[in-house]
């Protein structure tokens, strides 16, 4: 997601790297009834399937998403069959009806129509995830497409809003898209995944909200946010062996999205299992809080225990704060890049620079802006850019289900090279905004294309789902291998790399580096 805009999906996204704070979400009520489909989309069919020169189908990305014809040749009578096994999402959901004709699957003689919902207007800008999918498709199309067909993305702007997100979902249903690939819309994703699956549309990838893992037609590629606490606890337990910190963390999280709360509870439960109790848990708004100074003051002076400790921010702001029993000795942060600006500025005002574990920091435009914090530049670096063992223990840390493209050691990784080369070729302006969530989008496209190849020339939703359900040990090149099977939900990835920022700033050559191999939890 684009770090130049205040977009809360990094709140979400901030937890795969906690696992990166890695992946969660609980239901948001959709204001409009799902049956009001005719009132919520505008039928505007274009003769060329709505495609533009960059192989993106057009919508108006506004409150009335414009539908685009996904039918046409290669069809036959539209019939459906139950595929995928089980009931999918919630226990009350009916079995999914999956189209077995090309006309009902967005497939024509020369095109394959694919859907994608991305929050781009409002506090969230997921245009970089959209463009990552587009770059992967452009790469495939330039090489001849899939069985002679071009991949066409029909994107829709979810507006970080439940109603618009559902309107987008209705647009995808009305246009008979083959599948959803790389969705990134935290404002409504947890509700719309089961809706789309119920409508027979498979979803591949996504942020990692809970309903992506309990629906038979959902095929996530990264760990659930609800699992993020496990990675965080494992990383903290490991670093405690050599660091005097990370015994009493404070937690800051983005509070705008309702489903973040269960993630925080999962994080606290995982920390408790290793004997760590946060001193204070603070929610902050990405959109309504212009300044985080009071939140930082709360983090270092409040106590969620009984009675409160009554320690002032000034008493906790010196470098010896871990020795003061009532003060937090570290910070766990789950926010978006825009809000990290406010957080770090507030930390400077208060003079508090603890060790930090945070999601969404291994991102080029975050690293360059805030690397003095990431590299612990305010924690006592010496003039020759080295640091004491204590300073090294205060370096920023994170975890990610993918190798970090910012780590110089990964420069020759074929997947990293393909990803960076493609983004530089097709969407160079988005390169600074690449992050773990664009890696999810890229991997989603990888999995989708692999399944398309397996499905053969007569591809339909039914044959695509069958190919996905047979996928075993697919090697993405930068994560654990991906496998799915028929029936129930899918949860293929519980694995992370632990990463740490150098104890020097970006300008001094500091960057993120992996310090473990793949850790499967």
Helices and strands as residue ranges (DSSP letters): H 9-13, E 16-17, E 20-22, E 42-43, E 56-57, E 66-67, E 80-82, E 97-99, G 103-105, E 111-118, H 127-142, E 150-157, H 162-174, E 179-181, H 189-198, E 202-204, G 210-212, E 218-219, H 228-239, E 249-254, H 260-273, E 280-284, H 293-301, H 313-316, G 321-323, E 330-334, H 337-350, E 355-359, H 364-374, H 389-392, E 397-400, G 408-410, H 414-426, G 428-433, H 436-455, H 461-469, E 495-501, G 506-508, E 512-514, E 519-520
